[in-house]
Amino acid sequence: MQIPVQMKIKNDPNLYRYLREHSYWYKSLNRDPAALRDMEQEMRNQYRLTTMDKMEDISRTISLLQSVVDIIK
């Protein structure tokens, strides 16, 4: 694996954890360092780190707060 790819993975705890959990990426990254983008996208989807996931989480939190306020009234 190329040094820049290794550095990027070591600096991002989520990527590092994902690589440890899904070891098949080692072979892909050794053969094609550009596969790192694909791995990052897959990691974001699995760990719900995409923008849409964050928006859904915020929406759920607001909904929960509204229901709590309604119950208090």
N, C-alpha and C positions, 0 to 999 in steps of 0.2 A: 504494500500500500504506500502511496506517495506521502511524503512528509506533510505537505499542506492539508491533505485530507485527514491525516492523523491528528494534526493540530486542531482542525476545526471540530473533529469529533471529541477530542479531549477537553476542549473549551466549552462544549455544550453538554451539560449533564443529561439532558433528555436524549440527545443523539447517542451518547455513550451507553446509557441504559438500554435504549432500543436496540443498539448493535449487539449488546450482550444477550438480550432476549431473543434476537432473531439472527443467529449466527450465519445464516445463508448469505447475508449481505457481505461478509468478508470476501467471499469468492468474487462477487460482482464488483466490489470496490477495488480489488486487486487487478481485475481485468480491465475495468473501465472507471477511472476516477470521476467521470461525469455522472455516474450513477448515484453520486451523493445527493444530487437534487431529487432524484426519485425516492431515495431513502428518506430524505427530510420530509417530503410530501406524505409518504406513507406513515411516518412517525407522527406528523401533525394530525392526520386523520384518526389514527388510533388513539392518541392521547387527547383528542378533542382540543387542539390548540389553534384551529383555524378561526378566521374572523367570524364566520357564521356561527360556529360553536360558542364563541364568546358572547355574541349577540343573543343567542338563545339562553345562555346562562343568566345574562343580565335581565332578559325578559322574564324568566322564571322567578328571579329574585324579586323583581318589582311586583309581579303577580302575588307572590307569597306575602310580601309586605302589605299590599292592598287588602288581601284577605284577613290578615291579622288586624289591620286598622278597622275593617268592617266588623270584625268580631268584638273588638273593644268598644265600638260605638254602641 
